Amino acid sequence: MKHLFSPLLPRDPLQGPVLVLAAHPDDEVIGAGGMLAWHGQRGHAVTVVHATDGAKGDPGQREHDIRAVRRAEGKDALARLGLPEARHWDLPDGELPEHLAELTRRIDAVMREIRPRTLYSFHAGEAHRDHRAVAAATAAAAAGALPPDCRCLLYGVNFAPPGGTLFDVTDVYSKSFRALHAYSSQNAYINLPGMSEHRTRAATVNVDIPGVLYGEMFVDLLPHEMAEVHALHDRLHRRLQKETP
C-alpha cells in the first residue's frame, strides 16, 4: 500500500489578501505563526480577527483586567510577525457556540469585505468549544462569501489536523517562536513556545529533505469543499471522542 504522507508543498502560490480567524489571542500564532510570518515577510495584506474578548484566559480569575492584558499581548505578538493589530469582536470567551448565528454573520461579512485569496481558520477536530464554533461558522459561510479560488488552510491548536498539506516554515520559525513569548499571561501557566516548538518540529518527522526542520500542517481546501469536509470531520471527531451531537 502506498504511503500517504502529507505533501510538502511550496508556499509561493499563496497570495494576499489574507484573512485569519481565531477565537482567542494566541490561537493563530500557535496554529499558523510561521506561515503568518511568511505572509508578513512577503508584504501581503493580513487581517487577523480575534472573535472573543479572551476573558477566560487566566485561571487566577482576574477577568476584570485580563482582557486588556491579552489584547496588548496579541498586538505585540502580531507585530513580532510583521503584522498589524487584530480586529476584536469581543464576543464572550467560552460561549461562542451560544452565539453561533452572530459569529457566522460576522464571518460572512468579513469574508465579503476582505475577499481573501488565502484564509486561515480552525479545523473541525479541535477540542475547545470556541475553536469548533469558529470552524463551524467558517465552513457555513465559505462557499457563499469567499472567492471560489480562495485557499482555505485550516489549522489546529489543541489537535494537529489529521493530515493535509505541510509547509516548510524553517526560515521563519524564529519569528513565530519569538511571537509566542509575547503571551506572558498564558506562559505563566503553560509553556507555549516550548510546546509549539516540539509540535512544529515533529511535523517534519516524515520529511527527509535536508534543512527542513520545522513544518506547519493544514487541512487544505477550496470554499466549495468546506461544508462537506467540515461535516465529515466533525462527525468523526464526535465519534472518536464519544461526544453527543
C-alpha beads as a LAMMPS data file, in Angstrom:
LAMMPS data file: protein, C-alpha beads

245 atoms
244 bonds

1 atom types
1 bond types

-500.0 500.0 xlo xhi
-500.0 500.0 ylo yhi
-500.0 500.0 zlo zhi

Masses

1 110.0

Atoms # bond

1 1 1 0.000 0.000 0.000
2 1 1 1.331 3.416 -0.938
3 1 1 2.331 5.694 1.928
4 1 1 0.019 8.716 2.201
5 1 1 2.265 11.220 3.931
6 1 1 1.058 14.817 3.859
7 1 1 2.642 16.565 0.867
8 1 1 5.227 19.267 1.491
9 1 1 4.034 21.977 -0.880
10 1 1 5.626 25.281 -1.943
11 1 1 4.339 28.473 -0.350
12 1 1 4.741 30.655 -3.435
13 1 1 1.242 30.064 -4.896
14 1 1 -0.317 31.524 -1.721
15 1 1 -1.433 35.099 -2.239
16 1 1 -2.884 38.039 -0.354
17 1 1 -5.078 39.437 0.886
18 1 1 -5.068 37.037 3.817
19 1 1 -7.845 36.584 6.385
20 1 1 -7.088 34.845 9.686
21 1 1 -9.877 33.753 12.022
22 1 1 -9.059 32.960 15.652
23 1 1 -11.148 32.554 18.769
24 1 1 -8.643 33.967 21.246
25 1 1 -5.413 35.980 21.159
26 1 1 -2.607 33.414 20.599
27 1 1 -4.602 30.797 18.615
28 1 1 -3.373 31.972 15.232
29 1 1 0.273 32.104 16.320
30 1 1 0.166 28.617 17.826
31 1 1 -1.541 27.162 14.758
32 1 1 -0.079 29.158 11.898
33 1 1 2.545 31.562 13.240
34 1 1 5.242 30.507 10.804
35 1 1 3.014 30.934 7.768
36 1 1 1.736 34.270 9.042
37 1 1 5.316 35.458 9.468
38 1 1 5.951 34.399 5.871
39 1 1 2.936 36.366 4.631
40 1 1 4.176 39.398 6.552
41 1 1 7.625 38.983 5.050
42 1 1 6.092 38.878 1.571
43 1 1 4.177 42.096 2.179
44 1 1 0.734 40.502 1.892
45 1 1 -2.184 42.362 3.451
46 1 1 -3.139 40.271 6.505
47 1 1 -6.294 40.776 8.578
48 1 1 -6.434 38.834 11.852
49 1 1 -9.713 38.557 13.762
50 1 1 -9.941 37.623 17.451
51 1 1 -13.562 36.604 17.963
52 1 1 -13.701 36.594 21.785
53 1 1 -12.583 39.011 24.476
54 1 1 -10.181 36.449 25.984
55 1 1 -11.674 36.972 29.428
56 1 1 -11.332 33.315 30.488
57 1 1 -7.620 33.226 29.741
58 1 1 -6.498 33.449 33.347
59 1 1 -7.089 30.550 35.757
60 1 1 -6.431 33.078 38.545
61 1 1 -9.878 34.540 37.790
62 1 1 -8.709 38.103 37.139
63 1 1 -11.299 38.606 34.401
64 1 1 -11.572 42.305 35.153
65 1 1 -8.090 43.014 33.770
66 1 1 -7.061 40.006 31.660
67 1 1 -8.945 41.306 28.604
68 1 1 -6.675 44.334 28.234
69 1 1 -3.589 42.263 29.011
70 1 1 -4.370 39.705 26.321
71 1 1 -5.202 42.378 23.760
72 1 1 -1.848 44.066 24.370
73 1 1 -0.040 40.718 24.184
74 1 1 -1.794 39.900 20.924
75 1 1 -0.767 43.228 19.417
76 1 1 2.837 42.641 20.447
77 1 1 2.846 39.062 19.124
78 1 1 1.494 40.058 15.713
79 1 1 3.999 42.915 15.494
80 1 1 6.766 40.346 16.013
81 1 1 5.371 38.531 12.962
82 1 1 5.379 41.768 10.964
83 1 1 1.569 42.087 11.071
84 1 1 -0.875 44.814 12.174
85 1 1 -3.067 44.610 15.261
86 1 1 -6.005 42.224 15.124
87 1 1 -9.638 43.170 14.877
88 1 1 -11.528 42.446 18.102
89 1 1 -15.148 41.283 18.099
90 1 1 -15.233 40.844 21.892
91 1 1 -17.775 38.038 21.945
92 1 1 -17.898 36.190 25.307
93 1 1 -14.936 33.919 25.878
94 1 1 -16.038 30.299 26.194
95 1 1 -19.522 30.982 24.817
96 1 1 -19.136 31.128 21.034
97 1 1 -21.461 28.139 20.430
98 1 1 -24.228 30.153 22.119
99 1 1 -23.536 32.995 19.663
100 1 1 -23.080 30.851 16.561
101 1 1 -25.593 32.740 14.393
102 1 1 -23.953 36.100 15.128
103 1 1 -20.486 34.604 14.691
104 1 1 -21.439 33.176 11.298
105 1 1 -22.909 36.507 10.228
106 1 1 -19.749 38.345 11.224
107 1 1 -17.502 35.838 9.477
108 1 1 -19.628 36.045 6.343
109 1 1 -19.367 39.844 6.407
110 1 1 -15.602 39.981 6.908
111 1 1 -15.055 37.401 4.152
112 1 1 -17.087 39.565 1.742
113 1 1 -15.194 42.666 2.847
114 1 1 -11.650 41.275 2.613
115 1 1 -12.204 38.910 -0.352
116 1 1 -9.159 36.895 0.739
117 1 1 -7.089 34.778 -1.598
118 1 1 -5.834 32.849 1.449
119 1 1 -7.887 32.035 4.544
120 1 1 -6.720 30.570 7.861
121 1 1 -9.216 29.152 10.359
122 1 1 -9.665 26.154 12.676
123 1 1 -10.190 22.586 11.510
124 1 1 -13.277 20.760 12.782
125 1 1 -11.462 18.422 15.171
126 1 1 -10.414 20.969 17.760
127 1 1 -11.143 20.320 21.456
128 1 1 -12.080 23.827 22.596
129 1 1 -15.744 24.672 22.062
130 1 1 -14.894 28.214 20.861
131 1 1 -12.446 26.865 18.292
132 1 1 -15.024 24.441 16.986
133 1 1 -17.632 27.183 16.758
134 1 1 -15.298 29.277 14.599
135 1 1 -14.635 26.202 12.440
136 1 1 -18.369 25.600 12.009
137 1 1 -19.137 29.228 11.207
138 1 1 -16.261 29.385 8.727
139 1 1 -17.493 26.276 6.933
140 1 1 -21.063 27.614 6.825
141 1 1 -20.039 30.948 5.308
142 1 1 -17.214 29.884 2.991
143 1 1 -18.969 28.804 -0.204
144 1 1 -21.175 31.887 -0.419
145 1 1 -18.792 34.569 0.851
146 1 1 -15.287 33.630 -0.343
147 1 1 -13.799 33.923 -3.821
148 1 1 -14.112 30.430 -5.358
149 1 1 -10.328 30.055 -5.706
150 1 1 -9.519 31.123 -2.134
151 1 1 -7.086 28.720 -0.469
152 1 1 -8.670 27.668 2.842
153 1 1 -5.977 26.449 5.254
154 1 1 -7.404 25.006 8.461
155 1 1 -5.064 24.838 11.442
156 1 1 -5.071 23.186 14.833
157 1 1 -4.270 24.419 18.329
158 1 1 -5.486 21.605 20.611
159 1 1 -5.061 18.878 17.976
160 1 1 -2.915 18.913 14.863
161 1 1 -5.008 18.414 11.715
162 1 1 -5.257 14.727 10.767
163 1 1 -3.376 15.059 7.515
164 1 1 -3.468 17.681 4.803
165 1 1 -0.781 19.967 3.425
166 1 1 2.557 20.614 5.093
167 1 1 4.536 23.829 4.623
168 1 1 8.205 24.274 5.478
169 1 1 8.478 27.188 7.941
170 1 1 12.088 26.638 8.956
171 1 1 13.196 30.030 7.647
172 1 1 10.557 31.958 9.614
173 1 1 10.053 29.768 12.672
174 1 1 12.219 32.010 14.863
175 1 1 9.659 34.811 14.385
176 1 1 6.821 32.536 15.455
177 1 1 8.812 31.315 18.459
178 1 1 9.525 34.904 19.480
179 1 1 5.872 35.877 18.994
180 1 1 4.755 33.100 21.345
181 1 1 6.940 34.633 24.066
182 1 1 4.748 37.752 23.928
183 1 1 1.914 35.905 25.715
184 1 1 3.233 36.305 29.239
185 1 1 -0.191 35.819 30.834
186 1 1 -0.568 32.427 29.160
187 1 1 3.053 31.367 29.539
188 1 1 2.628 31.732 33.291
189 1 1 0.556 28.525 33.118
190 1 1 1.776 26.711 30.002
191 1 1 4.998 26.855 28.006
192 1 1 3.579 27.887 24.631
193 1 1 6.956 28.436 22.906
194 1 1 8.425 25.147 24.093
195 1 1 5.379 23.018 23.363
196 1 1 4.825 24.645 19.993
197 1 1 8.445 24.037 19.030
198 1 1 8.089 20.324 19.754
199 1 1 4.935 20.052 17.649
200 1 1 6.257 22.103 14.749
201 1 1 9.472 20.120 14.736
202 1 1 7.559 16.822 14.898
203 1 1 5.509 17.787 11.842
204 1 1 8.589 17.084 9.708
205 1 1 9.086 13.529 11.003
206 1 1 8.470 12.043 7.540
207 1 1 10.349 14.739 5.618
208 1 1 13.807 13.605 4.572
209 1 1 14.847 16.863 2.894
210 1 1 17.992 18.373 4.443
211 1 1 17.364 21.687 6.126
212 1 1 13.603 21.221 6.600
213 1 1 13.366 21.339 10.395
214 1 1 10.001 22.953 11.151
215 1 1 6.647 22.485 9.454
216 1 1 3.044 23.583 9.845
217 1 1 0.170 21.317 8.827
218 1 1 -3.193 22.411 7.431
219 1 1 -6.343 20.894 6.028
220 1 1 -6.155 22.447 2.548
221 1 1 -9.494 23.105 0.818
222 1 1 -11.380 25.323 -1.590
223 1 1 -14.531 27.135 -0.426
224 1 1 -16.951 24.753 -2.129
225 1 1 -15.383 21.819 -0.233
226 1 1 -15.585 23.357 3.218
227 1 1 -19.100 22.444 4.351
228 1 1 -18.891 18.783 3.325
229 1 1 -15.423 18.195 4.759
230 1 1 -16.337 20.010 7.973
231 1 1 -19.415 17.821 8.437
232 1 1 -17.439 14.617 7.841
233 1 1 -14.612 15.669 10.140
234 1 1 -16.995 16.867 12.843
235 1 1 -18.882 13.562 12.868
236 1 1 -15.642 11.596 13.010
237 1 1 -14.318 13.741 15.854
238 1 1 -17.517 13.279 17.865
239 1 1 -17.422 9.523 17.299
240 1 1 -13.811 9.227 18.376
241 1 1 -14.309 11.469 21.404
242 1 1 -17.598 9.749 22.225
243 1 1 -19.436 13.050 22.181
244 1 1 -23.118 13.624 21.592
245 1 1 -24.191 15.974 18.761

Bonds

1 1 1 2
2 1 2 3
3 1 3 4
4 1 4 5
5 1 5 6
6 1 6 7
7 1 7 8
8 1 8 9
9 1 9 10
10 1 10 11
11 1 11 12
12 1 12 13
13 1 13 14
14 1 14 15
15 1 15 16
16 1 16 17
17 1 17 18
18 1 18 19
19 1 19 20
20 1 20 21
21 1 21 22
22 1 22 23
23 1 23 24
24 1 24 25
25 1 25 26
26 1 26 27
27 1 27 28
28 1 28 29
29 1 29 30
30 1 30 31
31 1 31 32
32 1 32 33
33 1 33 34
34 1 34 35
35 1 35 36
36 1 36 37
37 1 37 38
38 1 38 39
39 1 39 40
40 1 40 41
41 1 41 42
42 1 42 43
43 1 43 44
44 1 44 45
45 1 45 46
46 1 46 47
47 1 47 48
48 1 48 49
49 1 49 50
50 1 50 51
51 1 51 52
52 1 52 53
53 1 53 54
54 1 54 55
55 1 55 56
56 1 56 57
57 1 57 58
58 1 58 59
59 1 59 60
60 1 60 61
61 1 61 62
62 1 62 63
63 1 63 64
64 1 64 65
65 1 65 66
66 1 66 67
67 1 67 68
68 1 68 69
69 1 69 70
70 1 70 71
71 1 71 72
72 1 72 73
73 1 73 74
74 1 74 75
75 1 75 76
76 1 76 77
77 1 77 78
78 1 78 79
79 1 79 80
80 1 80 81
81 1 81 82
82 1 82 83
83 1 83 84
84 1 84 85
85 1 85 86
86 1 86 87
87 1 87 88
88 1 88 89
89 1 89 90
90 1 90 91
91 1 91 92
92 1 92 93
93 1 93 94
94 1 94 95
95 1 95 96
96 1 96 97
97 1 97 98
98 1 98 99
99 1 99 100
100 1 100 101
101 1 101 102
102 1 102 103
103 1 103 104
104 1 104 105
105 1 105 106
106 1 106 107
107 1 107 108
108 1 108 109
109 1 109 110
110 1 110 111
111 1 111 112
112 1 112 113
113 1 113 114
114 1 114 115
115 1 115 116
116 1 116 117
117 1 117 118
118 1 118 119
119 1 119 120
120 1 120 121
121 1 121 122
122 1 122 123
123 1 123 124
124 1 124 125
125 1 125 126
126 1 126 127
127 1 127 128
128 1 128 129
129 1 129 130
130 1 130 131
131 1 131 132
132 1 132 133
133 1 133 134
134 1 134 135
135 1 135 136
136 1 136 137
137 1 137 138
138 1 138 139
139 1 139 140
140 1 140 141
141 1 141 142
142 1 142 143
143 1 143 144
144 1 144 145
145 1 145 146
146 1 146 147
147 1 147 148
148 1 148 149
149 1 149 150
150 1 150 151
151 1 151 152
152 1 152 153
153 1 153 154
154 1 154 155
155 1 155 156
156 1 156 157
157 1 157 158
158 1 158 159
159 1 159 160
160 1 160 161
161 1 161 162
162 1 162 163
163 1 163 164
164 1 164 165
165 1 165 166
166 1 166 167
167 1 167 168
168 1 168 169
169 1 169 170
170 1 170 171
171 1 171 172
172 1 172 173
173 1 173 174
174 1 174 175
175 1 175 176
176 1 176 177
177 1 177 178
178 1 178 179
179 1 179 180
180 1 180 181
181 1 181 182
182 1 182 183
183 1 183 184
184 1 184 185
185 1 185 186
186 1 186 187
187 1 187 188
188 1 188 189
189 1 189 190
190 1 190 191
191 1 191 192
192 1 192 193
193 1 193 194
194 1 194 195
195 1 195 196
196 1 196 197
197 1 197 198
198 1 198 199
199 1 199 200
200 1 200 201
201 1 201 202
202 1 202 203
203 1 203 204
204 1 204 205
205 1 205 206
206 1 206 207
207 1 207 208
208 1 208 209
209 1 209 210
210 1 210 211
211 1 211 212
212 1 212 213
213 1 213 214
214 1 214 215
215 1 215 216
216 1 216 217
217 1 217 218
218 1 218 219
219 1 219 220
220 1 220 221
221 1 221 222
222 1 222 223
223 1 223 224
224 1 224 225
225 1 225 226
226 1 226 227
227 1 227 228
228 1 228 229
229 1 229 230
230 1 230 231
231 1 231 232
232 1 232 233
233 1 233 234
234 1 234 235
235 1 235 236
236 1 236 237
237 1 237 238
238 1 238 239
239 1 239 240
240 1 240 241
241 1 241 242
242 1 242 243
243 1 243 244
244 1 244 245
